[in-house]
Amino acid sequence: MQRECCHDEYTAAVGERPDVPRVRARFDRNHADGRLYFFLRLPAVQGASATKAGRLLCILFLRLGAMSTDPANIPGVLHGNTKADTTMNRQQHWEAVYGTKSFDAVSWYREHLDKSLALIERATPDRGAAILDVGGGASTLVDDLLLRGYRDISVLDISAAALGIAQHRLGNAAHIVTWLADDLLYAPLATLRYDLWHDRAVFHFLTEAEQRANYVRQLMRALKLGAYAILATFGPDGPLKCSGLDTVRYAADGLACALGDGFVLIDSFLDWHATPFAGTQQFLYALFRRTSVAG
C-alpha cells in the first residue's frame, strides 16, 4: 500500500557551542494509519565529536519517547532550513523555469542587453578585463561580450539548465568562457579576481536581510579594489513579483545604501524594459566602484 506522508525537518543541538554536532531528523506522518515515522541524519564525525553526536542522539530519542503527536512540541528541537535546503529550493525553482519555458519566453528576456554593454565598455574598456556575470544564465550578454573581444568572462547561475542553453548557443566558443553552476550567495568565488561584476535581475530577488548581506560579502570578496559593479534591479515603479517570487524595488540611493560604504555610486538611470508579452518593467541601472576593503 502506498503511503501518503507529510514531511517535517527538525534540528537538535545541545546548547549553541560550535563544537557540538547537529543531528537532523525528518518526521513522516502516515496519513493512512496515523503513525509517525522518523529518520535521522547524523553528521560524519569521529573521536570526541562522535561521542557528542551519540549523546545528542540519545537525548533526541528520549525526547521522541516523551512526545505526543506533534514533533514541534519536543523541547529544544528547532524547526529550520539549512543553507543547503535554501539553495535547493532556489535551484529547484529556477531549474523548473528553464526546464518548462523557452529562454526567450521569460519576462526578463532581452535580445541584446544594450544598457549593460554600454556600461561595461565604459567601466572596463580593456578587453582583457576579468568579468563576472552573476545570474547570467541563458542571457546573450556573454555572446555580445565575446563579439566585442572580451576574453576573460565568467558566467554564474544557480540553474545548470540556463547555463546549458547559453553553452549550446555559443557552440565551440563556449570553451572560452568559465561556467559556474552554483548559488551565488555561497559559491567559493576567487578572491579579488574580477575587474567587473555584472548583475541584471538577481539582487532584487533577495528579500531577506541575510541574503543581501551574503551578496555584499561575495561582492567584496570577488572584486578587486577599484573595480566596478553594475547592478540592474527593479526600479521604484517596477513589479513587486516576478516569476512567482517576491521582489524588492530600488531607487539609486537605496541600492547604494544596500551595498554599503565599500562602494561609491558612479552613475544610475531608469529604463523601461519591454517584456516578450508586450508589457513593461521599470529597471534601475547603477554603476558602482569599489573603494575600500570593508563594506
Number of C-alpha atoms within 10 A of each C-alpha: 4 6 11 12 16 12 12 15 19 18 19 20 21 15 8 7 8 8 9 17 21 18 19 21 19 17 18 19 21 16 12 11 9 11 11 15 12 14 11 15 11 16 13 9 12 10 8 11 15 16 14 19 23 15 13 20 19 12 15 23 11 12 16 18 10 12 13 9 13 11 21 14 14 19 13 14 21 16 15 12 12 10 10 10 11 11 18 13 10 14 19 12 17 19 15 13 17 21 13 9 10 11 18 14 13 16 18 19 17 17 11 13 15 12 12 20 17 10 19 21 14 11 20 17 11 13 15 13 17 20 26 26 22 23 25 26 28 25 24 17 22 27 18 15 18 18 10 12 11 22 17 18 20 19 23 23 23 26 26 19 19 23 23 17 16 22 20 12 14 17 9 9 12 17 10 14 18 13 22 23 20 19 20 20 21 15 13 12 18 11 13 14 16 24 24 25 22 24 19 22 19 19 23 23 20 18 14 9 10 11 15 18 16 15 19 19 16 19 22 21 18 21 26 21 18 14 22 27 27 24 24 25 27 31 23 17 15 20 16 15 14 16 13 8 11 13 21 18 22 22 19 20 11 12 20 18 12 15 20 14 14 17 25 18 19 13 13 16 14 18 15 15 18 15 16 15 9 8 10 16 16 18 25 24 24 23 25 23 22 23 16 14 13 12 14
